Amino acid sequence: MLILLPVIFLLLNAAILTILHLARPAFRYFWLVASAGALAAVVCVALWQAWLPVRFDPLGWEPFAASLSSPAWLVDGRSWPYAAGLTIMALAIVVTSVVRENREPLHWSGIMVLTASGLLAVTAENALTLLLAWSALDLAELLIGLAATGGDKSESVVVGFTARLAGSGLVLWAGISSASSGAPLDLRAVPPQAGIYLLLAVGMRLGVLPLHLPYQEALLRRGFGTSLRLVSAASSLALLGRIPAGGMDSPLAPALFVLLALAGIYTSWMWLRASDELTGRPFWLIGAGSLAVAATLGGNPVGSIAWGISLVLAGTLLFTYSARKRTILWLPALAILGLTAWPFTLAASVWQGTPLLVWLAFLPVQALLVAGFIRHALHPGDSALESHPRWARALYPLGLGLPVLSILLLGVWGWDGAMQVGLWWAGLPGVPLAAAVAWLSLRARGRVRPIASLPTRWLDILRLSRLSGFLWGIYRSLGRLVNSILSLLEGDGGILWSLLLLVLLVSLLSQSG
């Protein structure tokens, strides 16, 4: 039951905010209610550390399918940092909202629901639990995306949903593969033959394999949009930490490394060249996600957790850093430590066991991500901190400090990758290289036109454009066929056609009987 306490607090808080908004729209303390609920969830997740590992199986069902078992959750040294990162994200978004104009209680309520769903996903113990949590998040993202983008961009929303659905299908296939050995897919001990399926599933859900960018939402970009993106990414990345180091012996590995490196370099370059951090957010998610997938593919699942948590916490700080002031620049500067791979930092373990060629291929990705982080942190932002009330100027740095403090703390305590020296020599070149790239980029601003993309031919290869175009053509053809049938049935002769189909169906059933 201890595992579900933060989920209960978050959902209860969401219900209270919604009821108050409907019953008393003039209520003045929505922000306090939202902050209290998010803080309660953070405290509960922090208290998990006293009992790790913690397992919760509320129903104790017997497996009803060979590949699935009853819903259960597990918190250990690999899932706890993701849970901590998600709750810190929710609290930081609410606290920093004091300097943003859009402070709708329903937005905070949605953030609580998304975070609760993310907690259920990152702590899932088996395939069934994970698929249920993923399905809830995917359906929510589909509905939100269709509502936020409108009809002109609905195709990108559907393509993203289809890719995530295909990733979920691969997890189901991995469960079937595991069941062939006589046991359901338990994420505590993933069988080696299922490892490659799970990695491909995560790659598809993140948009890395094949490369596809999520839609750009026009609304709710700082608060709700940030939580939607980061929760979706974390819920998928958490699976990488469960794949065993020896589960990647596949003939596909070299080709996957090449695709990951190309996708990572392209998206990290686009992240650097984006006009602002929100425009570049899809590139941040895929670039950092490619590093996490590559770490697991290289036999270092703990390193993938480090990249995943860095993506969430550093992203939380930068995407909520809307009011700027020179005196608080030290906060994003400290957040960069989560991306450096220096000893005793959050990402210290990312290069362990990595072959030299893989390190050389992905070092530019790391450097470009850090350089983009520096460049976007130096932008003017949405407003100046001095333009806000004194109480907001006091609370806002506290909200930004939450992910920074978490980055520093997770480097030395709380999970399997803490207190690691790592390959210290591999982490040294990243920051100087990133600083040089950021300096050149800042100098070139306004004088050199940004390079928009890779050559079209290479980009089409990364995105598998012909395959996606073929699948999208099938989707459109099926849609036209369904519309034609519906038009036929709704026309003047619809009743006669319905009766004819009924007669044919009865005839077929009678013959089969």
C-alpha positions, 0 to 999 in steps of 0.5 A: 500500500505504501507504493500507492500513497503518492498516487492517491495523494496526487489523484485526490489533489486533482479531484479537490482542485477540479471540484473547487474550480467548479463549485467555487471558481473565486477560491483564492488558494488553488496554488496552495492546494496544488503545492500541498498535494505535490509536496505530499507525493514528494515526501511519500516517494522520499520515504520509500527509501526506508523500505526498499525494495517495496512490492505491492500486489493488491489483487494476487490474481493467478495469471489469466494468460500465459504471457501476463500476470496480475497487476503489481508494482515494485520500487527498487534502486532502478525505479525509485529515481524515476518516481522521485524525478516525476514527483519533483517535476510536478512540484517544480511546475506548480511552484514556478507557475507563480510567475506565469500568467496561465495558472488554471486549476484544471491545468494543475489537476491534469499535471497531478493525474499525469504524474500519478499515471507516470508513477504507475508506469515507472514502478510496474513489475510486469508487462500487464501493469506496464501496458495498462499504464502506457495505454492510459497515458497514450489515450490521454496524449491522443485526446489532448493532442487532437484537441490542442493541434486541430485538424491540420496537424491531426495526422502527426498526432495519429502517427505518434499514437500509432508508433507508441501503440506499436511499441506497446505491441512489441512489449506484448510480443516480448511477453509471448516470447517469454511465455514460450519458456513457461513464465510470464514476463517479469520485469525484475528478471527479463529473459535475454530473448525478450531484451531486444523487443523491449529496447525496440519498444522503447525506441518506437515510443520515444520516436528514436527508432525510427525517427519521428518528431511529436506534434508541437502543441500550441497551448499549455506549453510551459506547465501542462505541456512540460508534464505531458512530454516528460511523463510520457518519456519517463514512462518509456525510459524506465523500461530500459533499466530493467533489460539485463546487460546480457540481453542485447546479443543480437545481430541487429545491434550494429545497425541499431547503433548507427541509427541511434547515433544518426538520430541523436546527432540530428536531433541534438543539432536541431535542439542547439539551433532551435529558436527557444527551448520550447520549440526545441523540446521534441529534439531534446527528448529524442536526443537524450532518449537516444543516449539512454537507448544506446546505453542499454544496447551497449550493456549498461542499463544503469547508464540509461537510467542516468540519462533518463533522469537527467532528461526529466530533471534538467528538462524540468528546470529549463522548460519552467525557467520562464522568468530570467534574471542574471543572479539566478543563472547559477541554477541552470549552471548546476543543472548541467552537472546532471549531463556531464558524466563527471565522477559522483554526478548523476550521469557518472555511470553512463559511459561504463562498459562502453566501447571506444567507437560508441563513445566517439559516436555519441560524445557529439550528441552529449556535447550538442545537448549541453551546448543547447542547454547553455544557449537556451538558458541564456535567452531572455525568457518570457519575462524579467523576474523583477517584473513580478511581485516580491512573493513570486520572486521569492518562491520562483527560485525555490521551485527551480532549485528543486530539480537542481537539488535532486540532480546533486543528491541523486549523484551520491545517494538513493539508487543503483547508479549513485556514488559512481566514479565511472569512466572519468576520462570519458566525461572530461571532454564533454563540457569543454566541447559543449562550451565551445559549441555554445560560444560559437553558436551565440557568436553566430546568432543573427549573423549566420542563418541556422541550418534547418536540417540534414540533407533530405535523403539522409533525413528520409532514411532516418525517418523511414519515410517510404515505410511510414508513407506506405502505412499512412496510405493504408490508413487513409485507404481504410478510412475512405473505405469505412466512410464509403460504407457508412455513406452507403448505409446512411443513404436511401437504400441503407435499410435494404443494404442492412437487411441484405448484410443481415441475411448474409450473416445469418446464412454464414452462421447457419452453414458454419453450424 
